[in-house]
């Protein structure tokens, strides 16, 4: 029984490592009109991971921009208060 579990664990780890290497190799693919066919050649899991990563970077950029806007707004209010 232990041998079977060990073998299953080994195969799942091997499978995860294999797919992670493929994703690293294809990590530079971004979806646009020019590379539509290379996007379609990806597996469903790879497309999902790429779109998830893109959405996370977009979310981080939005948060940074929002923080920057808030800081500028605070600075302008403080400057206006000092002038009075």
PyMOL Python script that loads the backbone (N, CA, C, O; Angstrom):
from pymol import cmd

cmd.read_pdbstr("""\
ATOM      1  N   UNK A   1       0.820  -1.193   0.000  1.00  0.00           N
ATOM      2  CA  UNK A   1       0.000   0.000   0.000  1.00  0.00           C
ATOM      3  C   UNK A   1       0.864   1.256   0.000  1.00  0.00           C
ATOM      4  O   UNK A   1       0.564   2.209  -0.720  1.00  0.00           O
ATOM      5  N   UNK A   2       1.937   1.274   0.800  1.00  0.00           N
ATOM      6  CA  UNK A   2       2.831   2.425   0.856  1.00  0.00           C
ATOM      7  C   UNK A   2       3.545   2.636  -0.470  1.00  0.00           C
ATOM      8  O   UNK A   2       3.793   3.772  -0.876  1.00  0.00           O
ATOM      9  N   UNK A   3       3.869   1.558  -1.129  1.00  0.00           N
ATOM     10  CA  UNK A   3       4.543   1.666  -2.423  1.00  0.00           C
ATOM     11  C   UNK A   3       3.622   2.329  -3.436  1.00  0.00           C
ATOM     12  O   UNK A   3       4.060   3.156  -4.236  1.00  0.00           O
ATOM     13  N   UNK A   4       2.353   1.966  -3.398  1.00  0.00           N
ATOM     14  CA  UNK A   4       1.384   2.549  -4.330  1.00  0.00           C
ATOM     15  C   UNK A   4       1.236   4.048  -4.080  1.00  0.00           C
ATOM     16  O   UNK A   4       1.212   4.834  -5.027  1.00  0.00           O
ATOM     17  N   UNK A   5       1.136   4.449  -2.810  1.00  0.00           N
ATOM     18  CA  UNK A   5       1.012   5.868  -2.484  1.00  0.00           C
ATOM     19  C   UNK A   5       2.266   6.642  -2.867  1.00  0.00           C
ATOM     20  O   UNK A   5       2.186   7.762  -3.370  1.00  0.00           O
ATOM     21  N   UNK A   6       3.406   6.045  -2.627  1.00  0.00           N
ATOM     22  CA  UNK A   6       4.665   6.684  -2.993  1.00  0.00           C
ATOM     23  C   UNK A   6       4.762   6.862  -4.503  1.00  0.00           C
ATOM     24  O   UNK A   6       5.207   7.906  -4.980  1.00  0.00           O
ATOM     25  N   UNK A   7       4.358   5.874  -5.237  1.00  0.00           N
ATOM     26  CA  UNK A   7       4.389   5.958  -6.689  1.00  0.00           C
ATOM     27  C   UNK A   7       3.422   7.016  -7.204  1.00  0.00           C
ATOM     28  O   UNK A   7       3.748   7.757  -8.131  1.00  0.00           O
ATOM     29  N   UNK A   8       2.258   7.089  -6.622  1.00  0.00           N
ATOM     30  CA  UNK A   8       1.269   8.103  -7.032  1.00  0.00           C
ATOM     31  C   UNK A   8       1.784   9.505  -6.723  1.00  0.00           C
ATOM     32  O   UNK A   8       1.651  10.411  -7.545  1.00  0.00           O
ATOM     33  N   UNK A   9       2.367   9.686  -5.549  1.00  0.00           N
ATOM     34  CA  UNK A   9       2.937  10.993  -5.196  1.00  0.00           C
ATOM     35  C   UNK A   9       4.062  11.380  -6.139  1.00  0.00           C
ATOM     36  O   UNK A   9       4.157  12.532  -6.561  1.00  0.00           O
ATOM     37  N   UNK A  10       4.901  10.433  -6.465  1.00  0.00           N
ATOM     38  CA  UNK A  10       6.002  10.707  -7.382  1.00  0.00           C
ATOM     39  C   UNK A  10       5.485  11.126  -8.754  1.00  0.00           C
ATOM     40  O   UNK A  10       5.986  12.083  -9.343  1.00  0.00           O
ATOM     41  N   UNK A  11       4.497  10.419  -9.255  1.00  0.00           N
ATOM     42  CA  UNK A  11       3.957  10.747 -10.576  1.00  0.00           C
ATOM     43  C   UNK A  11       3.249  12.093 -10.597  1.00  0.00           C
ATOM     44  O   UNK A  11       3.356  12.829 -11.578  1.00  0.00           O
ATOM     45  N   UNK A  12       2.534  12.425  -9.541  1.00  0.00           N
ATOM     46  CA  UNK A  12       1.872  13.736  -9.507  1.00  0.00           C
ATOM     47  C   UNK A  12       2.889  14.859  -9.425  1.00  0.00           C
ATOM     48  O   UNK A  12       2.719  15.895 -10.068  1.00  0.00           O
ATOM     49  N   UNK A  13       3.948  14.670  -8.643  1.00  0.00           N
ATOM     50  CA  UNK A  13       4.994  15.694  -8.579  1.00  0.00           C
ATOM     51  C   UNK A  13       5.704  15.828  -9.916  1.00  0.00           C
ATOM     52  O   UNK A  13       6.029  16.940 -10.333  1.00  0.00           O
ATOM     53  N   UNK A  14       5.944  14.734 -10.581  1.00  0.00           N
ATOM     54  CA  UNK A  14       6.575  14.764 -11.883  1.00  0.00           C
ATOM     55  C   UNK A  14       5.685  15.489 -12.884  1.00  0.00           C
ATOM     56  O   UNK A  14       6.164  16.283 -13.693  1.00  0.00           O
ATOM     57  N   UNK A  15       4.397  15.211 -12.823  1.00  0.00           N
ATOM     58  CA  UNK A  15       3.441  15.851 -13.714  1.00  0.00           C
ATOM     59  C   UNK A  15       3.390  17.363 -13.462  1.00  0.00           C
ATOM     60  O   UNK A  15       3.382  18.143 -14.414  1.00  0.00           O
ATOM     61  N   UNK A  16       3.356  17.781 -12.197  1.00  0.00           N
ATOM     62  CA  UNK A  16       3.329  19.205 -11.862  1.00  0.00           C
ATOM     63  C   UNK A  16       4.595  19.899 -12.346  1.00  0.00           C
ATOM     64  O   UNK A  16       4.522  20.996 -12.900  1.00  0.00           O
ATOM     65  N   UNK A  17       5.747  19.279 -12.146  1.00  0.00           N
ATOM     66  CA  UNK A  17       7.006  19.882 -12.588  1.00  0.00           C
ATOM     67  C   UNK A  17       7.050  20.005 -14.099  1.00  0.00           C
ATOM     68  O   UNK A  17       7.545  21.002 -14.625  1.00  0.00           O
ATOM     69  N   UNK A  18       6.547  19.019 -14.795  1.00  0.00           N
ATOM     70  CA  UNK A  18       6.542  19.048 -16.254  1.00  0.00           C
ATOM     71  C   UNK A  18       5.697  20.200 -16.776  1.00  0.00           C
ATOM     72  O   UNK A  18       6.128  20.940 -17.661  1.00  0.00           O
ATOM     73  N   UNK A  19       4.492  20.355 -16.228  1.00  0.00           N
ATOM     74  CA  UNK A  19       3.615  21.424 -16.689  1.00  0.00           C
ATOM     75  C   UNK A  19       4.124  22.797 -16.283  1.00  0.00           C
ATOM     76  O   UNK A  19       3.929  23.765 -17.017  1.00  0.00           O
ATOM     77  N   UNK A  20       4.769  22.900 -15.133  1.00  0.00           N
ATOM     78  CA  UNK A  20       5.302  24.196 -14.734  1.00  0.00           C
ATOM     79  C   UNK A  20       6.439  24.628 -15.655  1.00  0.00           C
ATOM     80  O   UNK A  20       6.593  25.819 -15.927  1.00  0.00           O
ATOM     81  N   UNK A  21       7.241  23.670 -16.142  1.00  0.00           N
ATOM     82  CA  UNK A  21       8.299  24.013 -17.086  1.00  0.00           C
ATOM     83  C   UNK A  21       7.712  24.479 -18.405  1.00  0.00           C
ATOM     84  O   UNK A  21       8.223  25.417 -19.016  1.00  0.00           O
ATOM     85  N   UNK A  22       6.649  23.835 -18.845  1.00  0.00           N
ATOM     86  CA  UNK A  22       6.000  24.249 -20.096  1.00  0.00           C
ATOM     87  C   UNK A  22       5.427  25.652 -19.953  1.00  0.00           C
ATOM     88  O   UNK A  22       5.558  26.472 -20.862  1.00  0.00           O
ATOM     89  N   UNK A  23       4.796  25.932 -18.825  1.00  0.00           N
ATOM     90  CA  UNK A  23       4.220  27.254 -18.623  1.00  0.00           C
ATOM     91  C   UNK A  23       5.293  28.326 -18.562  1.00  0.00           C
ATOM     92  O   UNK A  23       5.075  29.442 -19.035  1.00  0.00           O
ATOM     93  N   UNK A  24       6.454  28.007 -17.986  1.00  0.00           N
ATOM     94  CA  UNK A  24       7.535  28.976 -17.952  1.00  0.00           C
ATOM     95  C   UNK A  24       8.050  29.262 -19.351  1.00  0.00           C
ATOM     96  O   UNK A  24       8.379  30.406 -19.666  1.00  0.00           O
ATOM     97  N   UNK A  25       8.124  28.244 -20.193  1.00  0.00           N
ATOM     98  CA  UNK A  25       8.599  28.437 -21.553  1.00  0.00           C
ATOM     99  C   UNK A  25       7.624  29.283 -22.361  1.00  0.00           C
ATOM    100  O   UNK A  25       8.037  30.105 -23.179  1.00  0.00           O
ATOM    101  N   UNK A  26       6.325  29.078 -22.130  1.00  0.00           N
ATOM    102  CA  UNK A  26       5.303  29.799 -22.883  1.00  0.00           C
ATOM    103  C   UNK A  26       4.822  31.040 -22.152  1.00  0.00           C
ATOM    104  O   UNK A  26       3.800  31.614 -22.530  1.00  0.00           O
ATOM    105  N   UNK A  27       5.517  31.461 -21.135  1.00  0.00           N
ATOM    106  CA  UNK A  27       5.057  32.572 -20.317  1.00  0.00           C
ATOM    107  C   UNK A  27       5.017  33.901 -21.039  1.00  0.00           C
ATOM    108  O   UNK A  27       4.283  34.795 -20.616  1.00  0.00           O
ATOM    109  N   UNK A  28       5.779  34.072 -22.120  1.00  0.00           N
ATOM    110  CA  UNK A  28       5.827  35.334 -22.821  1.00  0.00           C
ATOM    111  C   UNK A  28       4.688  35.568 -23.778  1.00  0.00           C
ATOM    112  O   UNK A  28       4.666  36.590 -24.463  1.00  0.00           O
ATOM    113  N   UNK A  29       3.743  34.659 -23.849  1.00  0.00           N
ATOM    114  CA  UNK A  29       2.645  34.790 -24.797  1.00  0.00           C
ATOM    115  C   UNK A  29       1.575  35.710 -24.224  1.00  0.00           C
ATOM    116  O   UNK A  29       1.087  35.501 -23.114  1.00  0.00           O
ATOM    117  N   UNK A  30       1.223  36.723 -24.993  1.00  0.00           N
ATOM    118  CA  UNK A  30       0.111  37.582 -24.639  1.00  0.00           C
ATOM    119  C   UNK A  30      -0.893  37.521 -25.773  1.00  0.00           C
ATOM    120  O   UNK A  30      -0.524  37.380 -26.939  1.00  0.00           O
ATOM    121  N   UNK A  31      -2.138  37.625 -25.427  1.00  0.00           N
ATOM    122  CA  UNK A  31      -3.183  37.492 -26.431  1.00  0.00           C
ATOM    123  C   UNK A  31      -3.330  38.776 -27.225  1.00  0.00           C
ATOM    124  O   UNK A  31      -3.595  39.841 -26.667  1.00  0.00           O
ATOM    125  N   UNK A  32      -3.156  38.663 -28.526  1.00  0.00           N
ATOM    126  CA  UNK A  32      -3.476  39.738 -29.451  1.00  0.00           C
ATOM    127  C   UNK A  32      -3.734  39.139 -30.826  1.00  0.00           C
ATOM    128  O   UNK A  32      -3.683  37.921 -30.997  1.00  0.00           O
ATOM    129  N   UNK A  33      -4.008  39.984 -31.797  1.00  0.00           N
ATOM    130  CA  UNK A  33      -4.410  39.500 -33.115  1.00  0.00           C
ATOM    131  C   UNK A  33      -3.289  38.731 -33.816  1.00  0.00           C
ATOM    132  O   UNK A  33      -3.555  37.779 -34.550  1.00  0.00           O
ATOM    133  N   UNK A  34      -2.036  39.141 -33.592  1.00  0.00           N
ATOM    134  CA  UNK A  34      -0.911  38.532 -34.305  1.00  0.00           C
ATOM    135  C   UNK A  34      -0.623  37.103 -33.853  1.00  0.00           C
ATOM    136  O   UNK A  34      -0.224  36.272 -34.668  1.00  0.00           O
ATOM    137  N   UNK A  35      -0.817  36.807 -32.581  1.00  0.00           N
ATOM    138  CA  UNK A  35      -0.471  35.472 -32.099  1.00  0.00           C
ATOM    139  C   UNK A  35      -1.702  34.667 -31.689  1.00  0.00           C
ATOM    140  O   UNK A  35      -1.663  33.922 -30.710  1.00  0.00           O
ATOM    141  N   UNK A  36      -2.776  34.817 -32.426  1.00  0.00           N
ATOM    142  CA  UNK A  36      -4.012  34.101 -32.120  1.00  0.00           C
ATOM    143  C   UNK A  36      -3.818  32.593 -32.223  1.00  0.00           C
ATOM    144  O   UNK A  36      -4.330  31.843 -31.392  1.00  0.00           O
ATOM    145  N   UNK A  37      -3.080  32.145 -33.241  1.00  0.00           N
ATOM    146  CA  UNK A  37      -2.902  30.702 -33.420  1.00  0.00           C
ATOM    147  C   UNK A  37      -2.040  30.088 -32.320  1.00  0.00           C
ATOM    148  O   UNK A  37      -2.297  28.962 -31.893  1.00  0.00           O
ATOM    149  N   UNK A  38      -1.032  30.805 -31.863  1.00  0.00           N
ATOM    150  CA  UNK A  38      -0.225  30.264 -30.767  1.00  0.00           C
ATOM    151  C   UNK A  38      -1.045  30.220 -29.483  1.00  0.00           C
ATOM    152  O   UNK A  38      -0.849  29.328 -28.659  1.00  0.00           O
ATOM    153  N   UNK A  39      -1.958  31.169 -29.302  1.00  0.00           N
ATOM    154  CA  UNK A  39      -2.848  31.149 -28.150  1.00  0.00           C
ATOM    155  C   UNK A  39      -3.791  29.952 -28.226  1.00  0.00           C
ATOM    156  O   UNK A  39      -4.071  29.321 -27.206  1.00  0.00           O
ATOM    157  N   UNK A  40      -4.281  29.634 -29.417  1.00  0.00           N
ATOM    158  CA  UNK A  40      -5.217  28.526 -29.578  1.00  0.00           C
ATOM    159  C   UNK A  40      -4.519  27.179 -29.409  1.00  0.00           C
ATOM    160  O   UNK A  40      -5.178  26.187 -29.096  1.00  0.00           O
ATOM    161  N   UNK A  41      -3.213  27.120 -29.607  1.00  0.00           N
ATOM    162  CA  UNK A  41      -2.482  25.871 -29.431  1.00  0.00           C
ATOM    163  C   UNK A  41      -2.224  25.541 -27.962  1.00  0.00           C
ATOM    164  O   UNK A  41      -1.826  24.421 -27.644  1.00  0.00           O
ATOM    165  N   UNK A  42      -2.443  26.493 -27.069  1.00  0.00           N
ATOM    166  CA  UNK A  42      -2.249  26.232 -25.651  1.00  0.00           C
ATOM    167  C   UNK A  42      -3.380  25.356 -25.121  1.00  0.00           C
ATOM    168  O   UNK A  42      -4.478  25.322 -25.678  1.00  0.00           O
ATOM    169  N   UNK A  43      -3.086  24.658 -24.042  1.00  0.00           N
ATOM    170  CA  UNK A  43      -4.134  23.854 -23.422  1.00  0.00           C
ATOM    171  C   UNK A  43      -5.066  24.768 -22.632  1.00  0.00           C
ATOM    172  O   UNK A  43      -4.763  25.941 -22.413  1.00  0.00           O
ATOM    173  N   UNK A  44      -6.182  24.226 -22.215  1.00  0.00           N
ATOM    174  CA  UNK A  44      -7.164  25.006 -21.470  1.00  0.00           C
ATOM    175  C   UNK A  44      -6.571  25.518 -20.151  1.00  0.00           C
ATOM    176  O   UNK A  44      -6.817  26.655 -19.749  1.00  0.00           O
ATOM    177  N   UNK A  45      -5.799  24.676 -19.498  1.00  0.00           N
ATOM    178  CA  UNK A  45      -5.183  25.051 -18.220  1.00  0.00           C
ATOM    179  C   UNK A  45      -4.161  26.165 -18.425  1.00  0.00           C
ATOM    180  O   UNK A  45      -4.088  27.095 -17.622  1.00  0.00           O
ATOM    181  N   UNK A  46      -3.377  26.078 -19.488  1.00  0.00           N
ATOM    182  CA  UNK A  46      -2.388  27.116 -19.760  1.00  0.00           C
ATOM    183  C   UNK A  46      -3.063  28.443 -20.079  1.00  0.00           C
ATOM    184  O   UNK A  46      -2.618  29.489 -19.606  1.00  0.00           O
ATOM    185  N   UNK A  47      -4.126  28.417 -20.873  1.00  0.00           N
ATOM    186  CA  UNK A  47      -4.858  29.650 -21.174  1.00  0.00           C
ATOM    187  C   UNK A  47      -5.449  30.252 -19.909  1.00  0.00           C
ATOM    188  O   UNK A  47      -5.406  31.466 -19.710  1.00  0.00           O
ATOM    189  N   UNK A  48      -5.996  29.404 -19.061  1.00  0.00           N
ATOM    190  CA  UNK A  48      -6.570  29.890 -17.807  1.00  0.00           C
ATOM    191  C   UNK A  48      -5.497  30.540 -16.941  1.00  0.00           C
ATOM    192  O   UNK A  48      -5.714  31.621 -16.393  1.00  0.00           O
ATOM    193  N   UNK A  49      -4.336  29.886 -16.811  1.00  0.00           N
ATOM    194  CA  UNK A  49      -3.263  30.441 -15.983  1.00  0.00           C
ATOM    195  C   UNK A  49      -2.735  31.751 -16.541  1.00  0.00           C
ATOM    196  O   UNK A  49      -2.443  32.673 -15.779  1.00  0.00           O
ATOM    197  N   UNK A  50      -2.608  31.850 -17.860  1.00  0.00           N
ATOM    198  CA  UNK A  50      -2.140  33.096 -18.460  1.00  0.00           C
ATOM    199  C   UNK A  50      -3.141  34.223 -18.256  1.00  0.00           C
ATOM    200  O   UNK A  50      -2.751  35.343 -17.925  1.00  0.00           O
ATOM    201  N   UNK A  51      -4.410  33.946 -18.447  1.00  0.00           N
ATOM    202  CA  UNK A  51      -5.414  34.989 -18.256  1.00  0.00           C
ATOM    203  C   UNK A  51      -5.514  35.381 -16.782  1.00  0.00           C
ATOM    204  O   UNK A  51      -5.753  36.546 -16.464  1.00  0.00           O
ATOM    205  N   UNK A  52      -5.333  34.420 -15.889  1.00  0.00           N
ATOM    206  CA  UNK A  52      -5.351  34.711 -14.461  1.00  0.00           C
ATOM    207  C   UNK A  52      -4.181  35.613 -14.083  1.00  0.00           C
ATOM    208  O   UNK A  52      -4.339  36.565 -13.319  1.00  0.00           O
ATOM    209  N   UNK A  53      -3.011  35.305 -14.625  1.00  0.00           N
ATOM    210  CA  UNK A  53      -1.832  36.123 -14.348  1.00  0.00           C
ATOM    211  C   UNK A  53      -2.001  37.541 -14.900  1.00  0.00           C
ATOM    212  O   UNK A  53      -1.616  38.514 -14.251  1.00  0.00           O
ATOM    213  N   UNK A  54      -2.579  37.654 -16.099  1.00  0.00           N
ATOM    214  CA  UNK A  54      -2.823  38.974 -16.677  1.00  0.00           C
ATOM    215  C   UNK A  54      -3.810  39.772 -15.835  1.00  0.00           C
ATOM    216  O   UNK A  54      -3.626  40.972 -15.629  1.00  0.00           O
ATOM    217  N   UNK A  55      -4.845  39.117 -15.353  1.00  0.00           N
ATOM    218  CA  UNK A  55      -5.827  39.831 -14.539  1.00  0.00           C
ATOM    219  C   UNK A  55      -5.217  40.268 -13.207  1.00  0.00           C
ATOM    220  O   UNK A  55      -5.558  41.330 -12.687  1.00  0.00           O
ATOM    221  N   UNK A  56      -4.323  39.459 -12.658  1.00  0.00           N
ATOM    222  CA  UNK A  56      -3.680  39.850 -11.404  1.00  0.00           C
ATOM    223  C   UNK A  56      -2.753  41.055 -11.614  1.00  0.00           C
ATOM    224  O   UNK A  56      -2.726  41.961 -10.780  1.00  0.00           O
ATOM    225  N   UNK A  57      -2.006  41.076 -12.697  1.00  0.00           N
ATOM    226  CA  UNK A  57      -1.137  42.230 -12.953  1.00  0.00           C
ATOM    227  C   UNK A  57      -1.974  43.484 -13.205  1.00  0.00           C
ATOM    228  O   UNK A  57      -1.598  44.576 -12.778  1.00  0.00           O
ATOM    229  N   UNK A  58      -3.107  43.333 -13.896  1.00  0.00           N
ATOM    230  CA  UNK A  58      -3.995  44.471 -14.120  1.00  0.00           C
ATOM    231  C   UNK A  58      -4.557  44.988 -12.803  1.00  0.00           C
ATOM    232  O   UNK A  58      -4.654  46.198 -12.599  1.00  0.00           O
ATOM    233  N   UNK A  59      -4.928  44.075 -11.910  1.00  0.00           N
ATOM    234  CA  UNK A  59      -5.446  44.458 -10.603  1.00  0.00           C
ATOM    235  C   UNK A  59      -4.399  45.212  -9.796  1.00  0.00           C
ATOM    236  O   UNK A  59      -4.711  46.215  -9.156  1.00  0.00           O
ATOM    237  N   UNK A  60      -3.174  44.739  -9.824  1.00  0.00           N
ATOM    238  CA  UNK A  60      -2.086  45.403  -9.086  1.00  0.00           C
ATOM    239  C   UNK A  60      -1.832  46.797  -9.654  1.00  0.00           C
ATOM    240  O   UNK A  60      -1.624  47.744  -8.896  1.00  0.00           O
ATOM    241  N   UNK A  61      -1.845  46.928 -10.973  1.00  0.00           N
ATOM    242  CA  UNK A  61      -1.650  48.240 -11.593  1.00  0.00           C
ATOM    243  C   UNK A  61      -2.769  49.202 -11.198  1.00  0.00           C
ATOM    244  O   UNK A  61      -2.510  50.373 -10.920  1.00  0.00           O
ATOM    245  N   UNK A  62      -3.999  48.719 -11.171  1.00  0.00           N
ATOM    246  CA  UNK A  62      -5.126  49.561 -10.778  1.00  0.00           C
ATOM    247  C   UNK A  62      -4.999  50.009  -9.331  1.00  0.00           C
ATOM    248  O   UNK A  62      -5.267  51.168  -9.013  1.00  0.00           O
ATOM    249  N   UNK A  63      -4.590  49.097  -8.450  1.00  0.00           N
ATOM    250  CA  UNK A  63      -4.414  49.461  -7.042  1.00  0.00           C
ATOM    251  C   UNK A  63      -3.329  50.511  -6.873  1.00  0.00           C
ATOM    252  O   UNK A  63      -3.489  51.463  -6.110  1.00  0.00           O
ATOM    253  N   UNK A  64      -2.218  50.333  -7.592  1.00  0.00           N
ATOM    254  CA  UNK A  64      -1.125  51.303  -7.502  1.00  0.00           C
ATOM    255  C   UNK A  64      -1.557  52.672  -7.998  1.00  0.00           C
ATOM    256  O   UNK A  64      -1.232  53.691  -7.388  1.00  0.00           O
ATOM    257  N   UNK A  65      -2.287  52.696  -9.099  1.00  0.00           N
ATOM    258  CA  UNK A  65      -2.763  53.965  -9.636  1.00  0.00           C
ATOM    259  C   UNK A  65      -3.742  54.630  -8.681  1.00  0.00           C
ATOM    260  O   UNK A  65      -3.688  55.844  -8.484  1.00  0.00           O
ATOM    261  N   UNK A  66      -4.629  53.855  -8.090  1.00  0.00           N
ATOM    262  CA  UNK A  66      -5.579  54.404  -7.134  1.00  0.00           C
ATOM    263  C   UNK A  66      -4.870  54.971  -5.912  1.00  0.00           C
ATOM    264  O   UNK A  66      -5.247  56.037  -5.424  1.00  0.00           O
ATOM    265  N   UNK A  67      -3.860  54.286  -5.413  1.00  0.00           N
ATOM    266  CA  UNK A  67      -3.083  54.804  -4.284  1.00  0.00           C
ATOM    267  C   UNK A  67      -2.357  56.085  -4.651  1.00  0.00           C
ATOM    268  O   UNK A  67      -2.263  57.005  -3.839  1.00  0.00           O
ATOM    269  N   UNK A  68      -1.847  56.146  -5.863  1.00  0.00           N
ATOM    270  CA  UNK A  68      -1.159  57.346  -6.318  1.00  0.00           C
ATOM    271  C   UNK A  68      -2.131  58.527  -6.393  1.00  0.00           C
ATOM    272  O   UNK A  68      -1.788  59.640  -5.995  1.00  0.00           O
ATOM    273  N   UNK A  69      -3.331  58.286  -6.896  1.00  0.00           N
ATOM    274  CA  UNK A  69      -4.340  59.343  -6.976  1.00  0.00           C
ATOM    275  C   UNK A  69      -4.736  59.814  -5.577  1.00  0.00           C
ATOM    276  O   UNK A  69      -4.877  61.014  -5.340  1.00  0.00           O
ATOM    277  N   UNK A  70      -4.915  58.879  -4.659  1.00  0.00           N
ATOM    278  CA  UNK A  70      -5.268  59.247  -3.284  1.00  0.00           C
ATOM    279  C   UNK A  70      -4.183  60.093  -2.632  1.00  0.00           C
ATOM    280  O   UNK A  70      -4.478  61.078  -1.956  1.00  0.00           O
ATOM    281  N   UNK A  71      -2.923  59.707  -2.838  1.00  0.00           N
ATOM    282  CA  UNK A  71      -1.822  60.470  -2.250  1.00  0.00           C
ATOM    283  C   UNK A  71      -1.743  61.872  -2.830  1.00  0.00           C
ATOM    284  O   UNK A  71      -1.502  62.826  -2.090  1.00  0.00           O
ATOM    285  N   UNK A  72      -1.939  62.021  -4.123  1.00  0.00           N
ATOM    286  CA  UNK A  72      -1.925  63.345  -4.744  1.00  0.00           C
ATOM    287  C   UNK A  72      -3.079  64.196  -4.219  1.00  0.00           C
ATOM    288  O   UNK A  72      -2.916  65.392  -3.979  1.00  0.00           O
ATOM    289  N   UNK A  73      -4.220  63.588  -4.046  1.00  0.00           N
ATOM    290  CA  UNK A  73      -5.379  64.311  -3.516  1.00  0.00           C
ATOM    291  C   UNK A  73      -5.115  64.786  -2.087  1.00  0.00           C
ATOM    292  O   UNK A  73      -5.436  65.921  -1.734  1.00  0.00           O
ATOM    293  N   UNK A  74      -4.527  63.907  -1.265  1.00  0.00           N
ATOM    294  CA  UNK A  74      -4.190  64.305   0.102  1.00  0.00           C
ATOM    295  C   UNK A  74      -3.197  65.450   0.113  1.00  0.00           C
ATOM    296  O   UNK A  74      -3.320  66.377   0.914  1.00  0.00           O
ATOM    297  N   UNK A  75      -2.212  65.388  -0.774  1.00  0.00           N
ATOM    298  CA  UNK A  75      -1.200  66.441  -0.826  1.00  0.00           C
ATOM    299  C   UNK A  75      -1.802  67.774  -1.236  1.00  0.00           C
ATOM    300  O   UNK A  75      -1.447  68.813  -0.680  1.00  0.00           O
ATOM    301  N   UNK A  76      -2.703  67.754  -2.198  1.00  0.00           N
ATOM    302  CA  UNK A  76      -3.326  69.015  -2.626  1.00  0.00           C
ATOM    303  C   UNK A  76      -4.206  69.597  -1.526  1.00  0.00           C
ATOM    304  O   UNK A  76      -4.248  70.815  -1.349  1.00  0.00           O
ATOM    305  N   UNK A  77      -4.899  68.754  -0.796  1.00  0.00           N
ATOM    306  CA  UNK A  77      -5.729  69.247   0.309  1.00  0.00           C
ATOM    307  C   UNK A  77      -4.850  69.843   1.401  1.00  0.00           C
ATOM    308  O   UNK A  77      -5.182  70.889   1.960  1.00  0.00           O
ATOM    309  N   UNK A  78      -3.738  69.193   1.709  1.00  0.00           N
ATOM    310  CA  UNK A  78      -2.837  69.724   2.730  1.00  0.00           C
ATOM    311  C   UNK A  78      -2.235  71.052   2.299  1.00  0.00           C
ATOM    312  O   UNK A  78      -2.087  71.956   3.120  1.00  0.00           O
ATOM    313  N   UNK A  79      -1.890  71.182   1.034  1.00  0.00           N
ATOM    314  CA  UNK A  79      -1.344  72.452   0.537  1.00  0.00           C
ATOM    315  C   UNK A  79      -2.373  73.559   0.613  1.00  0.00           C
ATOM    316  O   UNK A  79      -2.050  74.691   0.971  1.00  0.00           O
ATOM    317  N   UNK A  80      -3.616  73.235   0.277  1.00  0.00           N
ATOM    318  CA  UNK A  80      -4.680  74.245   0.350  1.00  0.00           C
ATOM    319  C   UNK A  80      -4.960  74.662   1.786  1.00  0.00           C
ATOM    320  O   UNK A  80      -5.242  75.832   2.045  1.00  0.00           O
ATOM    321  N   UNK A  81      -4.886  73.729   2.714  1.00  0.00           N
ATOM    322  CA  UNK A  81      -5.101  74.042   4.125  1.00  0.00           C
ATOM    323  C   UNK A  81      -3.977  74.912   4.686  1.00  0.00           C
ATOM    324  O   UNK A  81      -4.226  75.766   5.536  1.00  0.00           O
ATOM    325  N   UNK A  82      -2.763  74.708   4.227  1.00  0.00           N
ATOM    326  CA  UNK A  82      -1.619  75.492   4.700  1.00  0.00           C
ATOM    327  C   UNK A  82      -1.715  76.940   4.183  1.00  0.00           C
ATOM    328  O   UNK A  82      -1.299  77.869   4.876  1.00  0.00           O
ATOM    329  N   UNK A  83      -2.247  77.130   2.999  1.00  0.00           N
ATOM    330  CA  UNK A  83      -2.360  78.462   2.412  1.00  0.00           C
ATOM    331  C   UNK A  83      -3.366  79.318   3.167  1.00  0.00           C
ATOM    332  O   UNK A  83      -3.228  80.541   3.203  1.00  0.00           O
ATOM    333  N   UNK A  84      -4.349  78.713   3.757  1.00  0.00           N
ATOM    334  CA  UNK A  84      -5.403  79.494   4.458  1.00  0.00           C
ATOM    335  C   UNK A  84      -4.940  79.957   5.768  1.00  0.00           C
ATOM    336  O   UNK A  84      -5.687  80.620   6.488  1.00  0.00           O
TER     337      UNK A  84
END
""", "prot")
cmd.dss("prot")
cmd.show_as("cartoon", "prot")
cmd.util.cbc("prot")
cmd.orient("prot")
